[in-house]
């Protein structure tokens, strides 16, 4: 599994793209100038970095995603469990539930997911 890590600023930038795609790179610059107070060069530098990571592409001035927000979240979650719990989902759930009780709604959703997997 390819490792993809985004910092807080990169995540916010990625959200802007996902919320507006397909988007022209010029329009992206305008949005980032307004919402992130970035200069044009900063927008293009961060865009290039995320394109190199394989998350987005900038073809003929149109920016689109290669990886959906949901897919990236899934990959990052898998990486977290792998790195911190040796890949054990039960160990992660045990650690999670020691500090936060699951609601009845949470339990029903988890049961439903498990039934679908079976």
N, C-alpha and C positions, 0 to 999 in steps of 0.2 A: 504494500500500500504506500503510495507516494505521500510524503509528509508535507502538509501545507499549514503554515502558521501565519495568522494575521494579527497585527497589533490593533489597538483600539482605533487609531486613525485610519488604518487600512480597512478595517471592518466598516467604518462609517462611509468611507469612499466607495467600497464595494456595494453597500446598501443603496447608495445614490444611483449607481449604475443599474443594479437589479430593479430598482423602482422605476427607472426611466428608459430601460432598453427597449428596442434599439435606440441609441442616442448618438448624435453626431459629436465628434470630439470637441468641436467648437462650443456646442451647447453644454457639454460636460464642463468645460472650462468656466463658462458663465455661472453654472450652478455651484461649482466648487468655490468660485470667487465669492459668491453670495453666502453660502452656507458654511464654508470652512475658512473663509478669508485667505484663500490660496492664490498665488500668482499662477499664471499660465504654465510657467516652467515646472512648478511643483506638481500641478495636475498631470502633466505629461510624464514626469519622472515616476510618480507613483503608478500611473497607468501602465507604463512600460514594465515596471517591476511585477505588477500583477499579471500582465500578459506573459512575462517570462515564467511565472509560476504556473501558467496554464489555466488560469481562472477566467480570463477575458481575452478577447481578440479585438484588434483595431484594424479593420480592413477597409481601405479606401475612405478613411475618416469616419467610419461607423463603428461604434463600440457595442459589442454584444458579449454575452457570457458563454463560456464553454462548460462551466460548472454552475449548476443552480445553487441558490442559497441553501436549500435543503440538503443537497448532496455535500456541500462543503461542511455544513453542520454535522452531518453523519460521519464524514471522514475525521473531523476534529474530535468528535465524541469517541470514536473508535481508537484514535491515537491516545486520548486521555486514559481510557480504560487499559489499553495496552501498556502504557508507560507507568501508570500508577498502581495498577492492580494485576499486573502480569497477564492481562487479557481476560481476566475472570469477571464476567458480568455479575455472578452471584456475590463475589467479594465487593464489587462496587456498590451493589444494592444494599448489602449488609452495612457497609460504611455509611452510606447515605441515610439509611433508616435509623441509625444510632442517634443522629442529630435532628432528624426531621421525621415526624410521624406521617405515614401515608393516609390520606383521606379515603373514605369509602369510594368516592368517585375515582381516585387514583387507582385503587385496588381493582375496581371493575374494569378500568381501561387496560391495566396490565394483564388481567385474566383474559380479556378479549384478544389482546395481541398474542398471548401465548397460545390460545386456541387456534388462531389463524396460522401460526407457525407450524403447529402440530399437523 
